[in-house]
Amino acid sequence: MALYGTLINGALIIIGSVIGLLFTKIPERYKETVMHGIGLAIVLIGLQMAFQTEAIIVVLLSLLTGAIIGELLNIEVKLNQLGDFVGRKFNTKNNTTVSQGFVTASLIFVVGAMAIIGALDGGIRGDHEVLITKGILDGFVALVLTTTLGFGVALSVIPVMLYQGSIALLAMQIENWIPEAILNGFIVELTAVGGLLIVAIGLNMLKIVQIRIGNLLPSIVTVGVVYYIYHLL
C-alpha cells in the first residue's frame, strides 16, 4: 500500500499534537526557552541538508525564481489567511497563534528530504521505513510546538498528507518518466533548497529576522526545472 507510511506519519503528528495540548499551561518563560532550543536545532538540521548540494548555482537560481513567483502570488499572506480561517472555524480565541502554528509546523514537516525520499520509497518500492521514522520525529516536534503554538500545529497534518500522498502515488509511475541519474541529482538539490527553507524557519523562530518563507515555497518546484536545464547543459 503506497500510502501506508504517509498515514502513519499523519497519525503520529496528531498524537504528538494531542499530547502537546496537555502541556499548554506551562509558564511563558519555559515556552520561550523551549522555542529557542527548537529554533537552534531546526537551523542545524537545515544547514546539514543545505550542505549536501553539489551545484550551488541550482540552489541559488531556484530560490531566486521561487521568490519572484512567491511574491507575485503572495503565498505568505494566503497561508496566514488560511490559518486564520481555520482558527475562526474552530472558534479559537487567538487566530494569529493558530495561523502561526499551522504554517510553521506545515513547513517543518513538509520541507525536507525525508518527506520526499520516504514518499518515493513508499510509492516505488513499497518501503515505508523512512516515513515511519519521520513520523516519530514529527510527532515529537509536534508535541513540543503545540505546547507553545497550540492547536494550529495539529492542522499541519492536512498538507503533510496531501503532499506526501501525492508524491507516493506519482512515484508508482515516476521511473517511467524520469531517468534514475536525473532523479537522484534532483533529490540532492531539492534537499539543499529545502534545507535553506528550514534554516529560515529556525531564524524566524529565534526572531533574528522575519523571512517570508511562504513566498519562497515555489523554489521547491522551480528547483526541478532549474536542475533539469543544468543537467542538460
N, C-alpha and C positions, 0 to 999 in steps of 0.2 A: 504494500500500500504506500504510494508515493507521499501521501500527506501525513503519515503516522508521526514522523519526527516533528512536523510543524504543529500538530495537535498537542503533542506532549509539551512542546515549548510554550504554547499558549496557556495550557493548563497550569504550568509551573509559575508563569508570570502572575496569573490570577491568584494562585495560592500564596505567593510571596506578598502580593498587594494586600490581600485579606489579613494576613498576619501583621503586616506593617500598620494597618489601620488600628490595631490594638495598642500601638505604642505612640499614637499621635499626641498624647497628653504630656510627653516629656518636656522639661524646661527648654526654652528657646535657645539658650546658650549651648546646650548639648546638641541640639539640631544643627546649629550653625557650625560647630566644630566638626560634626559628622559630615556635613555637606562639603566642608573644606577638604576633609580626608578623601571623600569620594571624588571630588574635583581633581585632586592631585593624582589619584590612581587612574582616572579617566585620561588625563593628559599623558601619563606614562604609557597606557595601552595604545593610545592614538599614535604616539611617537614611534613605538615599536612597529606598528603597522605601516606607518608612512615611510620608515627607513627601508622597507622591502622593495621600493621602486627600483626599476632597472633603467628607467627613462624619465628623468625629471621633467623634460620638456613636455611629455604627455600629461603629467600631473598638472603642470602649470597651465597649459592650454585648456585642459579640461575644466580647471577651476575658473579660468577667465571666461570661457564660453558659458559655463554653467551659471556664473554670477550675472552675466548680462541677461540671460534668459530668465533667471530667477527674479531679477529686478523688474524686468518688463512685465512678468506675470504677477509680481508682488506676492510671492508664495508665503512669505513670513506672516504677513497680515492675514491671509486667508487661513493659515493654520491656527493662528490665535483666535480668529473669529469662530472656527470650528470648535475649538476648545471652550470658548465662552458659550457657544450654543449648547454644547453638551452639558455644561455646568448649569445652565438655566433649566434644561430639561429634567435634570436630576435635583432641581431646587437647592443647589449648593449655594451657601452664603457667599463664598469668595470665588467668583468665576475666574478671576485672574490666576489664582493658585491652581485651579483645575486645568486651565489652559496651559500654564507653565509645566505642570506635571505631565500632561498628555504629550505636549510637544517634546519636552526633554527626554522622557522615557522612550517615546517612539523613535527618536533619533538614535539614542544609545543602543536600542535593541535591533534596529533595522540596519543602520550604517555600520557594516563590519564584515570581515572576511567570513566569519563562521556562519552568518546568515546565508551568504551566497553559496559557499562551498558545501555547507550542510544540506541546503535545499537541492543543489546539483547532485550530491551523493544520493540523496533520497530518491530523486527522480531517475537518475541514470542507473545506479547500482542497487537501489533498494536498501542502502546502508544509512541508518538513522543515528548512528553513534554521535556524530558531530552535533546534530541538532539537539539531541538529548543532553549532551554535555553543556551546550549553550543554554538550554532551558534551565539547568540547575544554576548556572551563573546568573542568568536573567532573573530567576526567582529571588535569589539573594539580593541582587541590586534593586529589584522592585520593592522588596521588603524595606530596605534602607531608605530608598527615595520616598516611599509612601509615608514614612514617619514624619517627613518634612513637607513634601509637596501634596500629600493627600490623595484623594480618590482618583484624580486625573491620571495617575500612573497606571491604574488598572485598565483604563480605556486604551492604552497603547497596544493592548493585545489585538485590537482590530487591524491596524496597519501591519502588525507583525504577521498575522495570519494571512492577510491578503497578499503581502509582499512575498513571503517565503512560499506560500502555497502556489502562487503564480509561477515562481521560478521552478519549483518542483515539478509542476505539470508540464511546463515548457521543456524542462530538461529531459523529459521522456523522449523528445524528438530532436534535441539540440545537436546530438552527434551527427545527424543527417544534414545539418545546416552549416556548422562551423568546424573547420579543421582543428584537431587537438592542439597543435602548436599555437594557433591564434587564441584559442580558448584559454590555455594556460597562461599566456602572456597577458591577456586581458584581465584575468583574475588577479594577477600580481599588481597591475597598475590600478585596478579598481580598489584593491585592498589599501593601496597607498593613499588614494584620494579619500576613501572612507576614513582612513586613519587621521588625516588632517581635519576632517569634519569633526571627528571625535575629540581631537585636541581643542577645537573651537568650543565644543560643548563644555569641556573642562574649564577653559578660560572664562566662559560665561558664568559657570557655577562658582568660580573663585572671585567673580566680579572684578577681574583685572581689566576686562574690556567687554563691550556688548556687541558681539558679532551676529549679524542677521543670518543665522545658519540655514534657515528655511530657504532663503534666496540663493544659497549655494548648492541646494539639493540637486538641481538639474545636472550638476557635474557628474553625478553618479551615472547619468545616461550618456552625456556627451563624451565621457571617457571611452566608451565603446567606439564611437565614430572616430575620435582622435587617434585611438590606438590602431584602429584598422588602417587609417591613412598612413600612420607612422610605419606600420608593418609593411605596407606596400612599397614605401619609399626606401 
